Amino acid sequence: MKHQQYETWILLGTELDLEQHRELQVHLKQCSQCQSLYQATHQIAHLFKTSPVPEPSPGFSTRCMTRIEKVETRKKPVYFRNNSQCYFSSNPAAALKRWLTNQGRHGTISAINAGNDYFSR
Amino acid sequence: MCNTEQQWIAAAKTGDKDAFAKLVEKYQRPVYSVCYRMLGTPTAAEDAAQEAFIRAYQALDQYDISRSFATWVLSIASNYSIDQLRKKKVTILSMDNEKHAWLAPPDPGPSPEKAALQREKLGQIQSLLTDLNEVDRAAIILQYWHDYSYEEIADTLDLSSSAVKSRLFRARRLMAEKWQKMQLPSTAPVNSTAKRIAHETSTI
């Protein structure tokens, strides 16, 4: 078998049957390059498996839920009800402007004119 | 997935935040762990893990209940971390104190020697992972620390199984080469660090 095939077995961590395992061991005795690769992959796997598992600091879920609440509050739409229409937007300023504009158009509340009067005083 | 968990998910889908909090409580460790291994600092990991849960909460109506919730939320965390690395918003190599802050709990913690060894190990791990590209790193993390199969990694990272195989092959080769280089000069400093810390603490 070619050297490359042994490398593939080692690097992919392929599950080998008994015969393949014996074959690999024979090759490792003859090939220092594969032996060194085999040792390195096993040492890395051992390092990874025996390393401490990172854990979040206490109170993670509370902090996370607080952040979710904040995001939800920020995204909550603002409603302005008219007799026949409902204005909603994630941008309250734009929604208010639309509502005021429409109120002025229908003449139910002359909010825009009132605003103009206020500023022209 | 247990029945209780399915009930939490169903309740969370209707907007029950307490139910979602239970899911956060259950999966905070694996999600944080993936983010930490990907990004390398507790601060970045905390932020990314929270962001992953926020995204999961917002996308709950798209969650397919037949799929594992763990795989789904880890997929969100992995992909968010990959994006963060791509944006280069995260500095991988931070100050050591910040990097391993979670290893120093206020309660009786590990002995100084053990803590030094743990730091040494984490330093070596981050050093090995840093050279991998973002997707390869995620694949390695999911395989080694979460025991994911090729298919599960493919599902999580939206790749084909053969792409996962070739990425893992490449990543393991890179890590093995780096490990071989690290072994020659690092043997002395590892021992000297442990000895120095042991000596310093014995003289206090």
Contacts between the chains, C-beta under 8 A, distances in Angstrom:
chain1	res1	chain2	res2	distance
A	8	B	169	7.2
A	11	B	168	7.9
A	11	B	169	5.1
A	11	B	172	4.7
A	11	B	173	5.6
A	11	B	176	7.4
A	12	B	165	6.6
A	12	B	168	6.8
A	12	B	169	5.8
A	12	B	172	7.6
A	13	B	172	7.8
A	36	B	180	6.3
A	37	B	176	5.5
A	40	B	175	7.8
A	40	B	176	3.9
A	40	B	177	7.9
A	40	B	179	4.6
A	40	B	180	5.4
A	41	B	172	6.1
A	41	B	175	8.0
A	41	B	176	5.5
A	43	B	179	6.5
A	44	B	128	6.7
A	44	B	172	7.8
A	44	B	175	5.6
A	44	B	176	6.8
A	44	B	179	5.5
A	45	B	144	7.0
A	47	B	121	6.1
A	47	B	124	6.3
A	47	B	125	6.4
A	48	B	125	6.6
A	48	B	144	4.4
A	48	B	145	6.8
A	49	B	144	7.2
A	50	B	121	7.3
A	51	B	118	7.5
A	51	B	121	4.9
A	51	B	122	6.4
A	51	B	125	5.7
A	52	B	103	6.8
A	52	B	118	5.3
A	52	B	121	7.6
A	52	B	122	7.4
A	53	B	29	7.1
A	53	B	33	5.8
A	53	B	145	7.6
A	54	B	32	6.3
A	54	B	33	5.1
A	54	B	36	3.9
A	54	B	37	7.2
A	54	B	42	7.6
A	54	B	45	6.8
A	54	B	102	5.9
A	55	B	29	5.9
A	55	B	32	6.7
A	55	B	33	7.6
A	55	B	102	6.1
A	56	B	28	5.5
A	56	B	29	7.1
A	56	B	32	4.2
A	56	B	45	7.6
A	56	B	46	6.2
A	56	B	49	6.5
A	56	B	102	7.6
A	57	B	42	7.3
A	57	B	46	7.3
A	57	B	102	6.4
A	60	B	24	7.7
A	60	B	28	5.0
A	60	B	32	6.9
A	60	B	46	7.2
A	60	B	49	7.3
A	60	B	50	7.9
A	61	B	21	5.8
A	61	B	24	4.4
A	61	B	25	4.7
A	61	B	28	5.8
A	63	B	46	7.8
A	63	B	50	6.8
A	64	B	24	5.2
A	64	B	28	7.5
A	64	B	49	7.5
A	64	B	50	4.7
A	64	B	53	5.1
A	64	B	54	7.7
A	65	B	17	6.5
A	65	B	20	7.5
A	65	B	21	5.0
A	65	B	24	6.6
A	67	B	50	5.3
A	67	B	54	6.3
A	68	B	17	7.0
A	68	B	20	7.4
A	68	B	53	7.1
A	68	B	54	5.5
A	68	B	57	5.5
A	69	B	17	7.4
A	71	B	54	5.7
A	71	B	58	7.8
